[in-house]
Each structure stands twice: as C-alpha cells, then as structure tokens.
Amino acid sequence: MHPWLKKIAAGRVLVIGDAMLDRYYFADVTRISPEGPVPVALVKSVKNTLGGAANVAHNLARLGCRVALAGVSGDDENRRVLESKLDVLKIGHAGLIRTEHPTTTKVRVMGGHQQMLRLDFENVEPISRKVEKQLISDVMAELQSGVDAVILSDYAKGVVTQSLIDQLLVLAEARGVFVAVDPKPARHLNLRGAHLLTPNRHEALELAGLPEPGHGEIYPLAEVCRLIHAEFAPKWLVITLGADGMAVSREGEVAHQLATEAREIFDVCGAGDTVIATLTAALASGASAVEAASLANRAAGVVVAKMGTATATAEEILNPSQAGFPG
C-alpha cells in the first residue's frame, strides 16, 4: 500500500457542513406522455447515496479514516435513510442536529445514462441561533475529544456560519488541528486562518474578485492565486481546473500543476468532495502538498469515471487499470 494511504487510515477527521441525501431513479424512457409533451419514465431501480458534507465523510471513510459528521437534517424518513448509510460506514453522526426543516435531498431521474430531471428538497435559510449554538457546542466537544483535521463543506444551505468558522478556527489553532474549507464565494464568509482552500476554477475567480475570461483568453491562474492569498492567506490553495487538472499554490505563488488523471469523464458530481477529503487526510497525515495533491488528483480521476455521486477506495487509487486511468 502507498505509505501515505497507511497513515491516512490512522487519522480521525471531523466533517462539518451541509449533509445531503442523493436519490437516483433509474428509468427506461420509451414513449411520450399522452398528457403532454414530456417523456414517460418507467422506474426500474432506486439508489440512495450520501451527498454534500455526508459525501465528504463517505470519501474519508472509504480511505479508512475514522470520521464524524456534524450538521443539520430534518426529523423525517430521509434522515433515517441518511443515518442508516452512515451507520454502515461507521461514520459518527451524533452532531447531526434535527430541525423542523426537511433533510436536504436531491432526487435525480436518470433515463439510461442521461439525467432527465432533478428535484431539490431543501431549506437554504441560515440555521437559527439556537441550532448554531448547539452545533458549535457539538463541534467544540469533537475537537476536545481529539481530531487530526476538520473539513468545512459549505454547499450554501445555511449550516456554515461566520460564528461557527470564527470559533472553530480559534480552537483549532490552539489545538494544532488542520482546517480545510470547500468554499462558496457567494456567501462572502471570512475564511482567513484556514489551512487549505479547495475552490474549483469558477469559485477561485469569484474568491479573487475576477470575471470569467473572455473567449480565447487564458485562465489567469497566477493572478487568481495571488489575490486569494492576499485576501484569505491560506497555507495551501488547491484549485481544481476540470480537464486542465489541478493547481497547488503556496504563499500566493503557483507551486505545482498536475495534469488530470481521468482517462474518461463520465460524471463530475461529487469530485470536489473527493478532492478535499483526500487532500485533507493526506496533509493532516504529514504528506507534502505535492504528494497530497497527486493522491487527490488520482482519486478524482476514479470518481469522474463513475456515474452519480461516487467515492474512490484506496485500492482504486492504487490500481490504475482498475480505476480506469493510466499509472
């Protein structure tokens, strides 16, 4: 086994954020409805998977980490489905607070390999002060019990608040705990003090306050890294660039670029979760940024070759032929 994968498996990581349930209806479509010009989908099977912050936790568990998940959900049947899947993976979820809002659930109807429709059941209002106070208390208790790293997985569903970030960073700094953030720039949260930020190429532009490049213009990677460091000063910035791979930045400078490991891109859903999970686990285990990014890049190459929200196991990361990309 890769030496860092052994060390990763010994780590304990707390994931905080917007836990979701992803539900897929796989259907055959052979006719148009007589009621209107829409396809009729005959459902053949249903699959539930972990999404959002829960998918980050799932990725960590598949790497062998001990994982705890903190956030909110409804008190409904979808929470019970979510809990059962977390239990199978031995992911702790005592910090998943019940609220009056529905469990965030994304329902996708798939006709063959094509997504036909997505239905979202969610509340995007910030959590109440009462829930926020309980969540912060739960997070503080987890940190005091001993964790190697914390991941904030923000899907802009109201769980990650500025107060939570501020108190987390203070205690994490005091205890020497590594903190990584998958940011949502539109929320304008102050992330200064986080050790790792993992935006995608569009989110990085937003964090840097830059517009999308025009047609034929080159992505301004160096400027993006410089501006993000000036604003947030992360120890590490890793930007996922889709087909262009991944860039690692240190102190506002582009330190390393990796070409994509994906031989074929089937579905990018959840790839960002895989990247931050693998990066954080590796960095918290003592890997260099280049070593961690290489593992994360390889893991992402596994995930995008699968359909739907997916994860990468240690075996798939290590076995290029099995994972579907070159070694």
C-alpha positions in Angstrom: 0.0 0.0 0.0 1.1 3.6 -0.7 2.8 4.8 2.5 0.5 7.8 2.8 -2.6 5.7 2.5 -1.5 3.8 5.6 -1.0 7.0 7.5 -4.3 8.4 6.3 -6.1 5.3 7.6 -4.9 6.1 11.1 -6.4 9.6 11.1 -9.6 11.0 12.6 -11.4 13.7 10.7 -14.5 15.8 11.6 -16.6 17.0 8.7 -19.0 20.0 9.3 -21.4 21.2 6.7 -24.5 20.6 4.6 -25.2 16.9 4.8 -27.4 15.7 2.0 -29.1 12.6 0.6 -28.8 11.9 -3.1 -31.5 9.7 -4.5 -31.4 8.3 -8.1 -34.4 6.9 -10.0 -33.1 4.8 -12.9 -35.7 4.5 -15.6 -36.4 3.4 -19.2 -37.9 6.0 -21.5 -39.7 4.6 -24.5 -42.7 7.0 -25.1 -44.1 10.5 -24.7 -46.9 11.1 -22.3 -50.4 11.5 -23.9 -51.0 14.1 -21.2 -48.4 16.5 -22.5 -45.1 16.6 -24.5 -43.0 15.0 -21.8 -41.2 11.6 -21.6 -42.7 8.8 -19.5 -40.0 7.3 -17.3 -40.6 3.7 -16.2 -38.6 3.4 -13.0 -36.5 0.2 -12.8 -34.5 0.8 -9.7 -33.8 3.4 -6.9 -30.4 4.2 -5.3 -29.7 6.3 -2.3 -26.2 7.8 -1.8 -24.6 10.3 0.6 -24.3 13.8 -0.7 -22.7 17.1 0.2 -20.8 17.0 3.5 -22.0 13.5 4.0 -20.3 12.5 0.8 -17.0 14.1 2.0 -17.4 11.9 5.1 -18.1 8.9 2.9 -14.9 9.6 0.9 -12.8 9.7 4.1 -14.4 6.5 5.4 -13.5 4.7 2.1 -9.9 5.8 2.7 -10.0 4.1 6.1 -10.3 7.2 8.3 -12.3 7.4 11.4 -14.9 10.1 10.6 -17.5 12.1 12.5 -20.2 14.3 10.7 -21.8 17.4 12.2 -24.5 19.5 10.6 -28.3 19.5 10.5 -31.1 17.5 9.0 -34.9 17.1 9.2 -36.7 14.7 11.5 -38.0 12.7 8.6 -37.7 9.5 6.7 -34.8 10.8 4.6 -32.8 11.4 7.8 -33.4 7.8 8.7 -32.1 6.7 5.3 -29.1 9.0 5.8 -28.4 7.6 9.3 -28.6 4.0 8.1 -26.0 4.7 5.4 -23.7 6.5 7.8 -24.0 3.6 10.3 -22.9 1.1 7.7 -19.8 3.1 7.1 -19.2 3.6 10.8 -19.4 7.4 10.4 -20.3 9.1 13.7 -23.3 11.4 13.4 -24.2 12.4 16.9 -23.6 16.0 15.8 -26.3 15.8 13.1 -28.9 18.1 14.7 -32.6 17.5 14.0 -34.5 20.7 12.8 -38.0 21.4 11.6 -36.8 21.8 8.0 -36.6 18.8 5.6 -33.4 16.8 5.2 -31.7 18.2 2.2 -32.4 15.7 -0.6 -31.6 15.8 -4.3 -33.7 13.5 -6.4 -32.4 12.7 -9.9 -34.3 10.9 -12.6 -32.0 9.1 -15.0 -33.1 7.9 -18.4 -30.3 5.5 -19.3 -27.1 7.5 -18.6 -28.8 10.8 -19.1 -30.1 12.9 -16.3 -33.6 14.0 -17.2 -34.7 15.9 -14.1 -33.5 16.9 -10.7 -35.8 17.7 -7.7 -34.4 19.6 -4.7 -35.9 19.3 -1.3 -34.1 21.8 1.0 -34.1 24.9 3.1 -31.4 27.5 2.3 -32.0 29.9 5.2 -29.2 30.2 7.7 -29.7 27.9 10.8 -31.2 29.6 13.8 -29.1 31.0 16.6 -30.3 28.1 18.9 -29.2 25.5 16.4 -26.0 27.3 15.7 -25.2 27.4 19.4 -25.8 23.6 19.7 -23.8 22.9 16.6 -20.8 24.9 17.8 -21.0 23.1 21.2 -21.0 19.8 19.4 -18.1 20.8 17.3 -16.1 22.0 20.3 -16.7 18.7 22.0 -15.4 16.8 19.0 -12.3 18.8 18.8 -11.6 18.4 22.5 -12.0 14.6 22.1 -9.2 14.7 19.6 -9.2 15.0 15.8 -6.4 15.4 13.3 -8.3 17.6 10.9 -11.6 19.4 10.3 -13.3 19.9 6.9 -15.9 22.6 6.4 -18.1 21.5 3.5 -20.2 24.6 2.5 -23.0 24.0 0.0 -24.7 27.2 0.9 -27.6 25.5 2.7 -27.2 27.6 5.8 -25.1 25.3 8.1 -21.7 27.0 7.8 -21.9 30.4 9.5 -19.3 33.1 10.3 -19.7 32.5 14.0 -19.0 28.8 13.5 -16.0 29.5 11.4 -14.5 32.0 13.9 -14.9 29.8 16.9 -13.7 26.7 15.1 -10.5 28.4 13.9 -9.6 29.7 17.3 -9.9 26.3 19.0 -8.3 24.5 16.0 -5.3 26.9 16.2 -5.0 26.3 19.9 -5.0 22.5 19.5 -3.0 22.3 16.3 -5.8 20.9 14.2 -5.7 21.2 10.4 -8.7 23.0 8.9 -9.8 22.8 5.3 -12.6 24.6 3.6 -14.5 23.9 0.4 -15.9 27.4 0.0 -18.9 29.0 -1.5 -17.7 32.5 -2.6 -21.2 34.0 -2.9 -21.7 33.7 0.8 -18.8 36.2 1.4 -17.5 34.5 4.6 -14.2 35.4 6.1 -12.1 32.3 5.8 -8.8 33.8 6.9 -7.0 31.4 9.1 -8.0 28.2 7.3 -5.0 26.0 6.3 -6.5 24.8 3.0 -9.0 26.1 0.5 -10.2 24.0 -2.4 -12.3 26.0 -4.9 -12.9 25.0 -8.4 -11.8 27.2 -11.3 -15.0 29.3 -11.3 -15.1 29.6 -7.4 -11.5 30.7 -7.4 -12.3 33.5 -9.8 -15.1 34.6 -7.5 -12.8 34.5 -4.4 -10.3 36.5 -6.3 -12.9 39.1 -7.5 -12.1 38.4 -11.1 -14.5 38.0 -14.1 -14.7 34.9 -16.2 -12.1 35.0 -19.0 -13.4 36.0 -22.4 -13.5 33.7 -25.4 -9.9 32.7 -26.3 -8.4 34.3 -23.1 -6.2 32.2 -20.8 -7.3 31.4 -17.3 -5.4 33.9 -15.1 -4.1 31.3 -12.6 -1.1 33.3 -11.2 -3.3 36.3 -10.5 -6.0 34.2 -9.0 -3.6 32.6 -6.6 -2.0 36.0 -5.7 -5.4 37.7 -5.0 -6.8 34.8 -3.0 -3.7 34.7 -0.8 -3.9 38.4 -0.2 -7.5 38.1 0.9 -7.5 34.8 2.9 -3.8 33.8 3.4 -4.4 30.0 3.4 -1.4 27.9 3.9 -2.3 25.9 0.8 -4.7 26.7 -2.0 -5.6 23.9 -4.4 -7.7 24.9 -7.4 -9.4 22.1 -9.4 -9.3 23.0 -13.0 -11.5 20.3 -14.6 -10.0 18.9 -17.7 -6.8 21.0 -17.0 -6.1 19.1 -13.8 -5.2 20.8 -10.5 -3.0 23.7 -9.3 -1.3 23.9 -6.0 -0.5 27.3 -4.6 1.7 28.3 -1.7 2.1 31.9 -0.4 0.2 33.2 -3.4 2.5 31.5 -5.9 1.7 28.6 -8.2 3.9 25.9 -6.7 2.8 22.9 -8.8 0.4 21.9 -11.5 -0.9 18.4 -12.2 -2.5 17.2 -15.4 -5.8 15.4 -15.0 -5.7 11.7 -14.2 -9.1 11.0 -15.7 -9.0 8.9 -18.9 -12.7 9.4 -19.4 -15.0 11.9 -17.7 -18.5 10.3 -17.1 -19.9 12.4 -14.3 -18.1 15.1 -12.2 -20.8 15.0 -9.5 -19.0 14.8 -6.1 -15.5 15.1 -7.4 -14.8 18.2 -5.3 -15.8 16.2 -2.2 -13.3 13.5 -3.1 -10.5 16.1 -3.7 -10.9 17.9 -0.3 -11.3 14.6 1.6 -8.2 13.1 0.1 -6.1 16.3 0.3 -7.0 16.9 3.9 -6.5 13.4 5.1 -3.1 13.3 3.4 -1.9 16.7 4.5 -3.0 16.0 8.1 -1.1 12.8 8.0 2.1 14.6 7.1 2.2 14.3 3.3 3.7 17.2 1.3 1.3 19.3 -0.7 2.5 17.7 -4.0 2.1 14.2 -2.6 -1.4 15.0 -1.2 -2.4 16.7 -4.5 -1.2 13.7 -6.5 -3.3 11.3 -4.4 -6.3 13.7 -4.6 -5.9 14.1 -8.4 -5.8 10.3 -8.8 -8.8 9.8 -6.6 -10.8 12.4 -8.6 -9.9 10.6 -11.7 -11.5 7.5 -10.3 -14.7 9.3 -9.3 -15.4 11.1 -12.5 -15.3 7.8 -14.4 -18.3 6.6 -12.3 -22.0 7.6 -12.7 -23.6 9.7 -9.9 -22.2 10.8 -6.6 -19.3 8.4 -6.0 -16.1 7.7 -4.0 -12.7 6.2 -4.5 -11.3 3.4 -2.4 -7.6 3.1 -1.6 -7.5 0.0 -3.9 -8.9 2.0 -6.8 -6.4 4.9 -6.2 -3.5 2.4 -6.2 -4.7 0.3 -9.1 -4.6 2.4 -12.3 -6.1 -0.4 -14.5 -9.0 -1.0 -12.1 -9.6 2.7 -11.7 -9.7 3.4 -15.4 -6.7 5.8 -15.8 -3.0 5.3 -16.6 -0.4 4.9 -13.9 
